Amino acid sequence: MKFSLLAVPGAAPGDEILGAENGKERTFKISEYKGRYLVIVFYHGDWECQEYLQAFSDLQEKFRSVKAEVVGCSTDSTKVHQCWIKTDREDGGFSGKLNLALWSDPSGSLASQYDLYDEEENQCLDGVVIIDDEGIVRHAMTTSLECGDTANNSLEMVRMLKVYKVDDIDSKKSKPVVLPTKIDPAQLEKDWDISRDPELLKVLDIAKRLGQKQPPQMVYKPKNPTFDLLPTRIRRLVNPKASLKSCSASLQRNLAGFGPSGDVSVNQRLQIENIMKKVMGVAYMPEDLTGNYTSLVNLNQREQTKMLEGGVFTLTGDAWMKEPGAVQWTEGKGVFVNNYENFVLWVNLSDQLKLVSTATGQDIKYVLLRLQKAAVRIEEAIKSCQQKGFTTNNNGFAHGKKGVYGTGFEISFTLELPGFQEAGRAELDKARANLNLKIEPEGFGACTFSVVLTQLPDDSEHEIATKSVETVDKLWKMDLELQSRFGIKQTRGLF
């Protein structure tokens, strides 16, 4: 059980620490900031706290105007700090313009002295510590405030602490003369109240705090939800080892001002269709996302079937729409396909927009990078067309698809499972329950299945991606074991 030993107010703990400043590595000491206030912004990791650090960087000059300095601190190395600072802003960095030093605390030795270190995750907790110009800790906190509010409130706190100083003894003042006093030991013991003993009170205070929870970790959520998988985070992911036929990732979105789903009037559908035709034009989209839009209502049944039999719709899992009557193709409904046939944008189906990125094989990172680029470019283009972007609510993005919650994000894999096919439905149902997966047969062959993670309401895009990869690999390995048990020739792949 943990309890705090940090004294507030109290002398600031911490010795020398390495850090990065102005593109160079150097050693920092808390003592070198004496004469100024020091604001240490602890955060959980580079590339994941851009908005948090940027909020403090934007206010650095205001902090300096009140004789205070802001620094950041995480468990990342100084080289990682420097790389992050130099990374382009659109890729989650600062384009070389971060107006504060970043300290490196890889073992958490500094953060733990301020109760801001998570040993299990081996990362700092998000929090702010303020040390005054005499080296005294005056303030230490975690908070649920948003990034900008946290930075502004920290600046106001510095100003307030400068007004309300810690009481201390002025050694220059003359001290009153104290006459010697005779003490009767017997009388002293009689009146001694042990409940006021300072050492005992300290022990009792620690005992009271045993069992109390540490302050919750601060989680920053931006006011406007975003597709929270930056290219740098996607590149850190690991592709599945499973032998996949294909993989795809999709986003459900609706346009602000047109409601939270595709259930809109004909006039609104036509407005949305015209907006998206403009958005997906060469004026707004990069070369790899340009292509052609088709309004399905303008095609007869034979033309619709021929189009939807195309390979890209097989990869995205939408080939079922080719069946007569599967979808009521009315005015305003259509689909955009890029020239490389690896990105699809559906318009005005169950949601106003459905973005799908796909590829054959196992390269889900390639798929996600394309989806991230498309989501960002499309929203920027929509706003350039005098629209407000995507519809949101308190949970994130508003949409009508069940099971994907506020992210509107889903990953799907297609692979052969001959071992499960031989073992029977009971074995497949057991795998569904144990791995928390939706496993459904596909039309490619008797043993081909689509696999989708069953999400939790609080899952982030990064958690959905990592869980999807982990579980499909486990499912594939289970199938190889079943193939071995039933004497089936094993499918290609690596453990």
N, C-alpha and C positions, 0 to 999 in steps of 0.2 A: 504494500500500500504506500502511495506517495503522498507527501505533503510538502508545502512550500517552506523554504528556509530563506527566501528573498525578503530582505528588510526594506520597506518603503515607508518613510525615507530611510536610507542607509547607504553606506559606502558602495560604490559601483564595483561589482566583481569583474574580473577579466584581465588577462595579461596581453601579450602581443598576439596579433592575428594578421594573417596574410590577406591581401585584398587587391583589387584592380581599380585604378583611377587614371583617367586620361590615356587609356590604352597601354598603361604600364603596370607591372606588378610591384607592390611595395608592402612593407610591414607597417601596421597601424597599432597605436596604443590609445586606450581610452583616456589616459592621462594627458595626451597631447592636446586634447580638446578643452582642458581647463581654461577658464576665462570665457568660454562659450558654452551654450547648451548643446548637447548632443542628442539627436533623435535617431535611434537604431530601429530600422524597419525590418523585422524578421519576416521571411516569406518562404513558402514550401519548395519552390523550385524554379530555375530558369526556364524560359519559354512557356511557363504556365501562369506567370503573374505579371504580364506586360502592362495591363491596365493599372494594376496596383502600384507598381514602381513608377509608371509614367505620371500618375497623379501627384506623387511626392516630388518627382523631378520638375514638374511644371511649377511647383511652389518653392523650389529651392532658394531662389533669389529673395522671396518674401521671408523665408526662414533666416537667411543671412542678414536681412535688414534688421532683425531683432536679435542679432548675435547668436544664431543657432545654426547647426550644420546637420544635414540629414545623410545617413548612410544606409545601405541595404545589406542584409546578411542572410545567406542560405548555406546549405551543405555542399553546393556545387564548387568545383575547383576554380582557381583564378583564370585558368585557360578557358574553361567553359564560360565564365563570366564575360571575358573579352570577346569570345566568339559570339555570344548572345548579343552583346552591345553592337557589334559590327553587322549582325544579320539585318537584312531589309525589314522595314516595319511591316510590310504585308505578309512576311513570313514569320511574324511573331517577335521580331527584334526591335531595335531602336535606330537603325540606320546610322550608327556611330554617334548618336546624339542623346546621351543619358547624362543628366546634370548631377550625378551623385556617384560616390564610390560604392563598390560592392565588395563586402568582406566574404571570406571563405572560411566556413566552420564545418569541415567534413566530418568530424567526430561528434559534433554537437556540444563540445565542451563549453563554449560560450553561451549558446542558447539554453542549455540545461540549467545554467546558473540564474537564468531569468524565467525559469519554468516555461520555456517556449521550445521544447524539443520533444519530438515523438520518437521514442526508441524503437518501437515496432516498425514504423515506416522509415526510420533513419532519415528524418527530414525535420526542418524547423517548422514550428507552428506559426501561422500568420498572426503577427502582433506588433505592438509598438512600445518601445521603452524610451523614456525621456530622462536624461541625466543632466543635472544643472551645472552651472559654471564652477562649482566647487567639487565636482565629482560625486555628487549625491544622487542616488536614484530617487526621482520624485514621482514617477508615474510608470506603470507597466500594465498593459491590457491586451486582451483579445476583444474582438467586437464583431457584430453582425452588420455593421454599417457598410454601405457601398464604398467603392474605392475613393472616389472624389470626396465624399463626406468624411471618410477616415482621415485623409490628408488635411482637409480644412480644419477639422476638429483638433488634430494634433497641433496645428499652428496656433489655434486659439488657446489650447492647453498650455503651450510654451509661454504665451503672453500672460496667461493667468498665473502661472507658477512664478513668473518674474515679479509679480505684484505680491503674492503671498509666499514669502520666503520662510524657510525652516528657522524656527527660533534657535538661537545659539547664545552662548555665554560670551559677553564682550570682556576679553581678558584685560582690556585697558582700564576698565572701570575699577574704582577702589572698592575693596571688599570690606564689609563690616567686621569689626573686631569681635572675635568669639571668645568669651571667657570660659575657662575650664569648668567643667561640671562634674560633680561627684555622682557616680552611678552605683546604685544598690543592685547587685546581680540578682538577688532574690526577687526584688520588686520588678526587675526587667523581665524575668522569665514568667512572672505572674501575668503581666499585661501583654506579652508577645503573642500577636495573632499570626499564626503560621500561614493563614490563607493569603497574607499580604507579602509573603516572601517572594522576591523577584524571580529567583531560580525556580521555585515551585510553580509560580504563575506561568513561566515559560513552558515548563513540562506539561501543565494542564492545558495550555493553549494548543500544544502539539497534539495532545490526546484528543481534544475536541475535533481537530481537523482530520484525524484518522478516519477513513471511511468516506470522507467527502470527495466528490468528484472534482477532477481538475477542470479548469475552464474549458468549454467546448472549443474545438478548432474552428477558426473563422473561415467561412466559405464565401468567397466573393462571387456574386452572380450579377452580370451586367443588367441594367434596366431593360435594354433591348436584347432579346435572345439572339444568339448567333450559332451557326454551325461550328461547334466548339472542337474542331479537329484541324488545327493549323498544319500546313505542309511539313513543318519541322517535326511535329508529333507523329504525323502519318509515316514519315520516313523512319522513325524509331520503331514502328511496329514490326512484327515478324510475320511473314507470309505463312499460310498453312503448309504443313508437310504432307497433308493428305493428298492423294491422287484425285484431283478435282477435274470434272468436265468443264465447269465454268463457275464464275462468281459474279455477283452484282450487288450494288448498293443503291438505295433509293431514299428520296426525301419527299414528304407530303407537305405542300404549301398552299396558302390561299392569299389573295391580294387584299391588303388593308382597304376598307371601304366597300368591299364586295361580300362581306360575311365570312363565316368560319368553315364553309364547305362548298361543294360544287352544286348544291341545291339553290340555284339562283334563276332569275327570270331569263327568257330568251334574249331580251335586250341586253342584260348584264353579261350573258355568255358571249354575245357578239362583241361587246366592248372589251372583255377580257381577251378574246381571240385576237382582236386588232392590236391590242397593246403588246401581246406576246409575239405577233408577227414582226412588229417593229423592234422589239427587244432582241429577238434572235437574229436580226439582220447583221450584215458585215460591219455596220457602223459601230456596233456595241460589242460583238463577240470576237474573241481571238480566232485565228485560223482553224485550230483543232476543234472548235465548237460550232463552226458555221455549217449550214446544211439547208434542208428544205422542209417546209411545213405543208402538210396535207390535211384538208378538211374532209373528213370521212363521209359527210353527208353528200358530197359531190360525186362519190363513186358508187357504181352499182354493186350488187352483191358479189359478182364474180371478181370485180376489181378489188373490192375490200378483202376478199379471201386471199387473192394472190399477193396483195401487199402484206397482209398480216402473217403470211406463211414464211416471210423473210427470216433469215438467220438471226438478225438482231432481236426480233421479238421472241424467238425461241430462247435466246440467252437471257432476256429480261423476264421471262416467265409470263409473257402476255400473248402467246400464240393462241390461247383459248378464245380470244376475242374474234377469231376468224369464223367461228361457228355461227351459222345464221341465227339471228335472234339473241345472241349472247350479250350484245350491247345495243341499245337503242341509239343509233347514230343520228342525232338531231343537229340543228343549226348551232354553230359555235363550238362543236366538239371536233378535235383533231389531234394530230401528233406531229412533232418535229423530230427529225432524225438527222444527226450530223453526217458529214461526208464520209467519215471513217467508220460509220455504223457501229459505234461503241457508246453512243450517248443518245438517250431518248427523252423527250419532254412531252408528256400527255397534257392536254388542255381540256378542262371542263368535264372530267369524269366524276368520280365520287368526291374528289377535291378538285379545286380549280387548276392546280398544277401538281404533277408528279414527275420528279426528276429521277432518271435511272441511268447509272453508269455501269458498264458491264465489260467482261473480257472472258475469253476461254482460258482454261488453266487455273493457276493458283495465285496469280499476282493481285491480291486484293489491295495492296498499297497503290498500285497503278490505277486501279478502279477508284479508290478513295481520293486520290490527288485530282483526278478529273472531276469527280463530283464536287469536291470543295471549290475548285476553280469555277465550275458552272454556277454553284449556289451564290458565290460572291459576285460574279460578273452579272448574273441575272438580276439580283437585288439592286445592284448599283445602276443597271440600265433602267429598271422599273422606276427608280427614284429620279433618274434623269428625264423620264417621260412624265414628270409632274405627278407621280403617284407616291404613295407613302411606304411602299415596301411590302413586307409580308404581315399577315394578320397574326397577332399574338394575344395571349391571355396570361393569367397568373401562373400557369403551369409551363409556359413556353410558347411554342408555335401552335396555333389553333388549326385543327384539321379533323377529318372524320374517320380516319383509319383506327381501328381498335388494336390495342396491344403495343403501340409504339409511343404512346404518351407524349410528353411535351417536346421531344426531339423531332418527332416525325421521321425518324431515321431507322432503317432496317437493312440488314445484310443477309443475303441468301447465297447458299452454295448448292451446286448440283454435283452429285457423285454416285458411283455405282457401289451398291452394298450387297454383293452376292452372298456373303456369309449370313446376313440377317434375312435375306430372301429365303435361304435354305432352312434357317432355324425356325422361321415362322413368326406370326404376329405377336405372340406373347413375349418373345425376346426383344422385338422392336419396341413394344409398349414399355418394357422395362427400361430400355435405353432412353426413351423419351422422358420418362419420369426421373431417372437418375441424373441425366445430363441437362434437364430443363430445356428440351428442344422440341420444335415442331418438325416432324419428319413425315413428308408426304410423297407418294409415288409420282413420278413424272412420266410423260408419254414417250420418252426416248427408248425405253426398253424395259424388260420385266424387272430388272434389279436397279433401276435408276431412280434416285430420290432427290427431292429438294429439302434442304436443311436450313431452318431459321431458328435463332435464339428466342426463347420466351423471355421477354424483358421484364424488369422491375420498374416501378414508377419513377424511382430516383436515379436510374441508370443514365450516365452521361454518354455522349457519343463515343468517347474514348473507351469507356467501360464496355459498351456494346461491341465495339470492334475487337477488343482484346478477348472478351468472353466468347465471342463467336468463333474466333480462330482456335482458342483453347479447346472448346467443346467439339468442334468438327474434327480436330485431330484425335481427340479421345474416342469419338465415335468410329473413326476410320481404323484406329488400332484395335478396337473391339471387333470390328468386322474382319480384320486380318486373322485374329484369333479364332473366330468362328469358321473362316475359310479353312484354316489349318485343321480344325476339329473335324470338319465334314469332308476333308480331302479335296477341296476346290483349289484350282490353280490360282495363286494369289495375284491380285491386281498390282500394277506397277506403282512404285513409290518408295519412300524412305521413312524409316522410323525417326 
